[in-house]
Amino acid sequence: MTTDPAAAAPPVRPLWRTILTPRWSGLLVLALAIAAVMSVLGVWQLDVYQSKTAAATAKRAQGEPVTLQSLFSIDNGLPSKAVGRKITASGTWGPAADQLFISDRRQGDRDGFWVVTPLILDSSGAADGSTGAVMIIRGWVPTVEDPASKAPTGHVDLSGAVIASEAQDASGDAAKGRVLQSLRIPTIVHLVDYRIYDAFVILSSIDKSTPAPGSATPGQPSQPASTTADPAPALVQPPSPPTDHAGLRNVAYAFQWWIFAAFTLWMWGRMVLDAHRDKATPQPAALADQAD
């Protein structure tokens, strides 16, 4: 008498029955606990990275001022580590004809202009000793005709924060006058007759107590101190410095822990499937009994 193999075959055991056995349920709880610990360790490593990054960024913005020339040279481009640093600079205000305005600048709830004036440095730091300048963002005015926008003259010692050129191209504005749409050193270099640093400095204060350096020789007056408009442009708040990505190794550690957590759960799933297949596959002895 022949028996239908399909009818004689035992019913297929559902996967959930295998999972709910004490052995695999216990291993699942253990795997979830291990994965949870690894996930927490990954989050902790990410928090460490964020703390290091915040500390490094704050250190750059809150550090003691240094001279512009010691930060980088006029012969080189602006290094990323210099952006956001506080600097000091000494020099003489450039010609009024070289003063620029940057349009569409928000100050509180009003739109206006940034006033950008060149400062001819006492020492440019150039290898060839040539004259150099840095463009100073002196502040904000509501209109270019505002009395506070009048260009200053004389010698000045000042401090401020370094910022980089903006991405928006303003080269087409150079032919339209002294009002530009964005801060761009590549645009401004064609508007002045001297070398300029590859950076802008947002003015924070002017030292009025330091006398101008003396070219005072017998019979000759010393260099005049700076004279500025009254009122002066409203000071501009420097933007937050770019994020200093310190502790990137901790980010790698975080992803490593999360990969380990995922691998733990995958291994449990793989072991459950293998065990389930083994129970669902008829054993040789059972096949022999069916054949008889």
C-alpha positions in Angstrom: 0.0 0.0 0.0 1.4 3.3 -1.0 1.1 6.4 1.0 0.8 9.8 -0.4 4.1 11.5 0.7 2.4 14.9 1.0 -0.2 13.4 3.3 2.4 11.5 5.3 4.7 14.5 5.8 4.4 16.1 9.2 2.9 19.6 9.2 5.4 22.4 8.8 6.2 24.0 12.2 5.6 27.8 12.1 8.6 30.0 12.9 7.0 31.7 15.8 6.7 28.4 17.6 10.4 28.0 17.4 11.0 31.6 18.6 8.7 31.1 21.6 10.6 28.1 22.9 12.4 28.9 26.2 15.8 28.6 24.6 15.3 31.0 21.8 13.2 33.4 23.8 15.9 33.6 26.4 18.6 34.2 23.8 16.4 36.9 22.3 16.2 38.7 25.6 20.0 38.4 26.0 20.6 39.6 22.4 18.3 42.6 22.9 20.1 43.5 26.2 23.5 43.3 24.6 22.3 45.4 21.6 20.8 48.0 23.9 24.0 48.4 25.8 26.0 48.7 22.5 23.5 51.3 21.3 23.9 53.3 24.4 27.7 53.2 24.1 27.3 54.4 20.5 25.2 57.4 21.7 27.7 58.1 24.4 30.5 58.2 21.9 28.5 60.6 19.7 27.9 62.8 22.8 31.7 62.8 23.4 32.3 63.9 19.8 29.7 66.7 20.1 31.2 67.9 23.4 34.8 68.0 21.9 33.5 69.8 18.8 31.6 72.4 20.9 34.7 72.9 23.1 37.1 73.3 20.2 34.7 75.7 18.4 34.2 77.8 21.5 38.0 77.9 22.1 38.6 79.3 18.7 36.0 82.1 19.2 36.9 82.9 22.8 40.7 82.8 22.6 42.9 85.7 23.3 43.4 88.1 20.3 46.5 87.7 18.2 47.9 89.9 15.6 46.6 89.3 12.1 50.1 88.8 10.7 50.8 86.0 13.2 47.6 84.2 12.2 48.4 83.9 8.5 50.3 85.8 5.8 49.0 88.1 3.2 51.0 85.9 0.7 48.7 82.9 1.6 45.0 82.1 1.5 42.8 82.2 4.5 43.3 78.9 6.5 40.1 77.4 7.9 41.5 77.5 11.5 41.8 81.3 11.3 38.0 81.8 10.7 36.3 83.1 13.8 39.6 84.0 15.6 39.9 87.3 17.4 42.7 89.5 16.0 44.3 92.9 16.5 45.6 95.1 13.7 47.3 98.5 13.5 47.4 100.8 10.5 46.0 103.8 8.7 42.5 104.0 7.2 42.6 103.7 3.4 41.3 106.3 1.0 37.6 107.2 1.2 37.2 106.2 -2.4 38.1 102.6 -1.6 35.3 102.3 1.0 32.6 99.8 0.0 29.1 98.9 1.0 27.5 95.5 1.2 23.8 95.6 0.5 20.8 93.6 2.0 22.3 93.3 5.5 19.9 92.8 8.4 20.3 94.6 11.7 17.5 93.8 14.1 14.3 94.3 12.1 15.8 96.7 9.5 17.7 96.1 6.2 20.7 98.2 5.4 24.3 98.1 4.4 27.6 97.0 5.9 30.4 99.6 5.7 33.7 98.0 4.6 36.8 100.2 4.9 40.4 99.2 4.0 43.0 99.4 6.8 46.5 100.0 5.4 48.6 97.9 7.8 51.7 99.2 9.5 53.3 95.9 8.6 51.6 93.8 5.9 53.7 90.7 6.7 54.4 90.2 3.0 57.7 88.5 2.2 58.7 91.3 -0.2 57.8 94.0 2.3 55.1 95.5 0.1 52.2 97.5 1.4 49.1 95.5 2.3 45.7 96.1 3.8 42.8 94.2 5.4 39.2 95.0 4.8 37.4 96.0 8.0 33.6 95.7 8.4 33.2 98.8 10.5 29.5 98.3 11.1 25.9 98.7 9.7 24.1 101.8 8.4 20.5 102.1 7.1 21.6 104.0 3.9 24.9 104.7 2.2 24.2 108.4 2.7 24.0 108.0 6.5 26.4 110.4 8.3 27.9 107.4 10.1 29.1 105.9 6.8 31.6 108.7 6.4 35.1 107.2 5.8 37.5 107.6 8.8 41.0 108.8 8.5 44.3 108.6 10.4 46.0 105.8 12.4 44.1 103.3 14.4 44.6 100.2 16.6 41.6 97.9 16.5 40.4 94.4 17.3 37.9 92.2 15.6 37.0 88.8 14.4 38.1 87.1 11.1 35.5 86.0 8.7 35.8 84.5 5.2 34.5 85.6 1.8 30.9 84.7 1.0 30.0 82.1 -1.7 27.8 84.4 -3.8 29.6 85.9 -6.8 29.6 89.6 -6.9 32.0 90.2 -9.7 29.3 91.8 -11.9 28.7 94.4 -9.2 32.3 95.8 -9.5 31.3 97.8 -12.6 28.2 99.3 -10.9 29.9 101.3 -8.2 30.9 100.8 -4.6 27.8 98.8 -3.5 28.3 95.0 -3.7 25.8 92.2 -3.0 28.3 90.0 -1.1 31.6 90.0 0.6 34.1 88.7 -1.9 37.8 89.3 -1.7 38.2 88.1 -5.4 35.9 91.0 -6.4 37.5 93.6 -4.2 41.1 93.0 -5.2 40.3 94.6 -8.6 38.9 97.7 -6.9 42.0 98.8 -5.0 45.6 99.5 -5.9 47.3 97.5 -3.1 47.4 94.0 -1.8 44.7 92.8 0.6 44.4 89.9 3.0 42.2 87.0 1.9 39.8 87.7 4.8 37.5 90.3 6.3 37.6 91.5 9.9 34.4 92.5 11.7 35.3 95.4 14.0 34.6 94.9 17.7 36.5 97.8 19.3 39.0 100.6 18.6 41.8 101.3 21.1 41.7 105.0 21.6 44.3 105.0 24.3 47.2 103.9 22.2 49.0 106.8 20.5 49.8 106.5 16.8 53.3 105.2 16.1 55.7 108.0 16.0 57.2 109.2 12.9 57.8 112.1 15.2 61.2 113.5 14.3 62.3 117.0 15.3 60.3 119.5 13.4 57.8 117.0 12.1 54.3 116.2 13.6 53.5 112.6 14.6 51.1 110.6 12.6 47.5 111.8 13.2 45.2 109.6 15.3 42.0 108.1 13.8 39.0 110.4 13.2 35.7 108.7 12.8 32.2 109.9 12.1 29.9 110.6 15.0 27.8 108.6 15.3 29.8 105.6 14.1 28.2 102.7 12.2 26.4 100.2 14.5 28.7 97.3 15.3 27.9 94.1 13.6 27.7 90.8 15.6 30.3 88.3 14.2 28.7 85.1 13.0 29.3 81.9 14.9 32.6 80.4 13.9 32.5 77.3 11.7 32.3 74.0 13.5 35.7 72.7 14.5 35.2 68.9 14.0 37.3 67.6 16.9 37.2 64.0 18.0 36.1 62.4 14.7 37.5 59.1 16.1 34.6 59.1 18.5 32.1 59.2 15.6 33.9 56.0 14.2 33.5 54.4 17.6 29.8 55.3 17.7 29.1 53.6 14.4 31.2 50.7 15.4 29.0 50.1 18.5 25.9 50.4 16.4 27.2 47.9 13.9 28.0 45.5 16.7 24.4 45.9 18.0 22.9 45.2 14.6 25.3 42.2 14.2 24.2 40.7 17.5 20.5 40.8 16.5 21.4 39.4 13.1 23.3 36.5 14.6 20.3 35.6 16.8 18.0 35.7 13.8 20.3 33.5 11.8 20.6 31.0 14.5 16.8 30.8 15.0 16.3 30.3 11.2 18.9 27.5 11.2 17.3 25.8 14.1 13.8 26.1 12.6 15.0 24.6 9.3 16.6 21.7 11.1 13.3 20.9 12.8 11.3 21.3 9.7 13.5 19.0 7.6 12.6 15.2 8.0 15.3 13.1 9.5 16.7 10.1 7.6 15.1 7.7 10.1 11.7 9.3 9.6 12.1 9.0 5.8 13.0 5.3 6.1 9.9 4.6 8.3 7.7 6.4 5.7 9.2 4.3 2.9 8.4 1.0 4.8 
